[in-house]
Amino acid sequence: MRFNRLIMPVVVLGIIFIVSNVGFAQGVTNVFCGVSAPLGATSTATQTGHTEPVGAGAPIGTPGVSPPADGSGAVRVTCYNAGATGTTTDPGVVVMQINFGVPITNTTNHPSALSGIRLANITGDFAANIGIASVSNSAGTITLGVGSAPVSSTSSSAAPTVGAVFNAGVTSTFDILGVLVSVCGTAPCTRTAPVTASLTASVGLNTGNFPSTPPALAALSLANPANVIAAVTPGLADPTVAVSGLPASLTGAGISGGPAVLNSAGGTVKGNFTLRIQENYADMFRAATQFNGPTTNSVFPNSNTSSVQLNINLSNIPAGLNIANCSAILTDTAGAPSVGSPFLTVANVITAQQLTVSFLAPVNLQAIDVLWVTCGSTANPISLGTAATPLPSTSVAAQVTLAPIGAALSSGIGNPPLTGLTTGNVPRYQQSLQPATPITVVLFPPSNTVLLDTFAFVGPGYNTGLAIANTTVDPFGTAGGGAASSSGTVSFFMVKNDGTTKSYTTTTGSPGSGLSGAGVVSAGSTYVVNLSELLTAANFGSTFTGYVFITANFTHAHGAATIYTTTNGAQALASPVVVLPPVSTAAVRGTPEILGQ
């Protein structure tokens, strides 16, 4: 209903604007008007922000709040009548317009009547002679009526019928407060240029080419346009999985760097991961009472939880996998604790695959903060849970976006502003997942052990005997740090001195002893076989000099190799069988290798 009542004043003012431009734009030249940001331009706005305050100045105090009052980012219009002393100027009814060049995303009543778009600090000849006629959200303009009667409100329809009188030598000002803008508009959000406010007037008010005399006019330093947001930048540096440099509070609790690791049989190798999420500029992270004023009047919904938020989106979580005991802390870039009380909500990691962090206490706006989000602990590690085995080879990955997420304006006729409880959040951001390529937080490397027999020989009078033990049955138990029981086949990659190779994997009917089922070495069993038998099974000739990679498709395999005489079975040479570090796409062979049993 409010916008319906604005239609007629807007039409009237529009006609005045057109007529004035045609016949009267040059009629009066001694009233000069400019625009400024008395608190200073908002230092930095977030590239994906849909509700960024303008003219808010730099954050003040520690932990600081900017602007200092709800919705008080100010854009000031100043006019000065440089006419002869004692004279007055009546330009008639004037249509004045402030253009921000980006969508305006709030209204005169949203996020609240106390912090919406409104006029304040009206002085001089503007007193009782200025009012808001309309707000064009999609065009990013605020249209004002300058004149007397029937102006009765500073935040509602203004369609004056009689011009205002400007007295010579008088400085007149008014501030537009509470404007929120989208520096993104539509995705992708790539703006880096400052946001400016420019002033136009239909008739009688000069909005440029300011002369240097009289001195009182020069002292005003009028400008048009004026910066209202100084810089636009991404809100976050690309998050990472912390490998080193974790805060002492995490390392002291047994948290280590790098992704969590569960082998494909479900055994927990490393039960935690920590994401490092750093704000890209010092006052990005904010509590609700810091976004646009010191109370929650300037956010929506009016709640202490209406802070800047972060959504951590997890993907590829196997159904039933136990990702629990997630927590968040805030530090400075050196790892020292910082204020802000980050609160992490875990609705259901398995189904929603998302964590949300908000700030329940004021954050330090003077220094860059780092948010650390950890899942898993020594007492409650990330574990198999009810997930089916073998676990998939695809890792669990994470991306982060500022939140709440939403659009700048609605898609309805005229693109009206969003003010609904679930759509009109203040603050509000366009979803932009960082980094562009998801980062791995939980690895599922193959459940295997890679062994290397460094020298093997099969020839006249000699053979090599191989023994592969599956030691996943041990006296320690998983609760005590022991192995998780697993079984699997064994693969041999045989490399001869002439460079020829052949692979063979155990299956039903494979030679040797200690196999069960389809070539499987069960937990607690040892597979024994002659290399000559593997050569025959693999159709790789009858002689061999070289080395053999042995991949046991279960964890905690160990091996032995003995070159012996075929006449009496006496040992001729014990060849070392070394255990290689894990080899998979998640952990490639290192340089140098560290080999050991």
C-alpha positions, 0 to 999 in steps of 0.5 A, a space after each residue: 500500500 505504501 508504494 501505491 501512495 507514492 505513485 502520484 507524487 512520483 508522477 508529479 515530480 517526474 513531470 516537474 523534472 522533465 519540464 525543468 530540464 527543458 525550460 528552467 535548468 539555467 534559470 538560477 545559478 547562485 545556489 550551489 549544492 554538493 554531496 559528501 559523507 560526513 562520517 567518511 566513506 565506508 572503508 571496505 565493502 564485501 564484494 558479495 554484499 547485498 546490504 552494505 552500509 554507505 558513508 559509514 566511515 572507518 570502524 572506531 574504538 576497540 573492538 569498534 563499531 561502525 557506524 556509531 548509531 543504527 543505520 547512521 551511515 550518512 550521505 550529506 547534501 549541502 547547499 549554499 546561496 552565493 547571491 548578494 547579501 540580503 537577497 533570496 532565491 526561490 527556484 520553485 519546486 525542485 526534484 533532487 536525486 541521489 544516485 548510488 549507481 548500485 541497487 538500494 536493498 532496504 526501505 524507509 522501514 526496513 530493517 526497522 523504522 529506526 534504522 531505515 532510509 530517512 532524513 536527519 540533521 536538517 538545517 538552514 533553508 531545508 528545514 521543513 522544506 525537504 522530504 523523500 518522494 521515492 526510492 528506486 531500489 533497482 536504479 539505486 536512486 533516492 528522489 526528494 522533493 524540495 519545496 514547502 507544503 505539504 512536506 510533513 515527513 522526512 521518510 515518506 511521500 513528499 510532493 511539495 507544491 510551492 518552492 523553497 526560499 534560499 537566503 543569501 549567505 546561508 548554508 543548508 544541509 540534510 543527511 540521508 541515513 540508513 541506506 544499504 546497497 548491493 555492491 554485487 547486484 547479480 553473480 558473479 560478484 566482481 566489482 572492485 571500484 568504489 561506490 559513489 553518490 552523485 547529486 542531480 537537481 531538476 532546476 535552479 540548484 547548481 550541482 557542479 562547477 563550484 566557483 572559488 568565491 565567495 570565501 564561504 562557498 570555497 570553505 565548504 569544499 563542495 563535491 559531486 560525486 563523492 565516494 561513499 564506499 572506498 573499496 570493494 574486495 572479497 570478504 574472505 581469503 581462500 580457506 585452507 586445511 591447516 597443516 601447520 601453525 595451529 593455535 596452542 589451544 588446538 595442539 594442546 588438545 591433541 589436534 594436528 594439521 592436515 585432513 582427517 584420514 580413514 582407510 577404506 576399511 573404516 579404520 581411523 588413521 587421523 581423526 580430525 581436521 581444521 579449516 583456517 578461514 581468514 577475513 580479507 580485511 580487518 572489519 569483515 567479521 562482525 557481530 549483529 551489534 557491529 554491522 550497522 549500529 550498536 543495537 540490533 535495530 539495524 539488522 533483520 531479523 532483530 536478533 543477536 544471531 543476525 551477525 555476519 555468518 559463514 557457511 561451511 559446505 561439506 560434500 561427498 560425506 558417505 552416509 553414516 560417517 561420524 563427523 562430530 565434535 565440531 567447534 570454532 575458535 577465533 584468533 589473530 593472525 599470530 594465533 593469539 585468542 581474539 574476541 568474538 565468541 564464534 558460535 558453531 551450529 551443526 544442524 545435521 552434518 550428514 543430511 545438511 552437509 553444512 556447518 554455520 558459524 555466527 558471532 555472538 560477541 563484538 569482534 575486533 574491527 581493528 585487526 584481521 582475525 582468523 576463524 579455526 573450525 575443527 571437527 573431530 577430537 582425541 576423545 571423539 574422532 571422525 570415524 566410520 560410524 554406520 557408513 558402509 565399507 569399503 569407503 569410497 575413494 572420493 574424499 570429503 571436501 569443503 568450501 566456505 561462503 559468507 552468509 546469510 545468502 540471498 538475492 539483492 532484490 526480488 524478481 517481481 515487477 519493478 524488482 522490489 526490495 526483499 523484506 521477508 523474514 527468510 529473504 530480507 536478512 540484513 546482512 545478506 550475501 550472494 553465495 560465493 564458494 571459496 576456494 573455487 576448487 573444494 579442499 579435501 578435509 577427509 581422505 579415504 586412501 586405499 586400505 593397503 600396505 605397499 612392500 618392496 622386496 629389493 632383490 629376488 632371484 629364480 634360476 638353476 638351483 635357486 628360488 625365492 620364498 615370499 611370506 606376507 603376514 596380515 597383522 591386523 589381529 593384534 593384542 592392542 585393539 582399536 580402542 588402544 591404538 591397534 589395527 582395525 581388522 581387514 582382509 584382502 588380496 595381494 598384488 605383485 608387480 615384478 620388475 626384471 633387470 631387463 626392465 620388463 614387468 608383469 603384475 599378478 593378483 591373487 585369486 581363486 586357485 592362486 598358488 601358495 598357502 594361507 589364502 581363503 576365498 577368492 585369493 584373500 589373506 584373512 586378518 591374522 593369516 600369512 600367505 606363503 608362496 614361491 616366486 617361481 609359482 607366481 612367474 608361472 601363474 603370471 606367464 612371466 617365464 621361468 627365471 627372474 632377477 630383479 625386485 618385486 613391489 607387493 601391494 597387500 590390499 589390507 593394512 598392517 602387512 609385513 613380509 619376508 623374502 628368502 633366497 634358498 637352494 632348491 636341492 635342500 632348501 637351505 637359505 642362501 640370502 635373506 632379502 629385506 622386505 621393506 614397508 613403504 609409506 602409504 602410496 595413493 593419490 592422497 599421499 604420493 611417494 615422497 622424496 626422499 623415501 623413509 623406509 622401515 618395517 
